[in-house]
């Protein structure tokens, strides 16, 4: 049981530290005005329930957004490596872009880019 004593001491110190920080934040916080409108709504009242369903047309739009988002995530580091690696990095990036382009063309054919 003695091997757990240091762990319990650290746990006690952490709990005291968290309680001290929490009480310090409560004592120094400014009084919040009571409002009926939640701050994330931008001052307007909520029009839908938080668990309302989205129209099915937004899911393909989300997939197209993720395709472009993944493209940007992989292209930023690629720009730093392309000068060191050489032509093979350029070829690999064009293969990657071709795969993404195939996904966008598929989404376009399926009508994901139509808004009506």
Secondary structure as UniProt FT lines:
FT   HELIX           2..4
FT   HELIX           5..28
FT   HELIX           39..41
FT   TURN            42..43
FT   TURN            50..51
FT   HELIX           57..85
FT   HELIX           87..110
FT   TURN            111..113
//
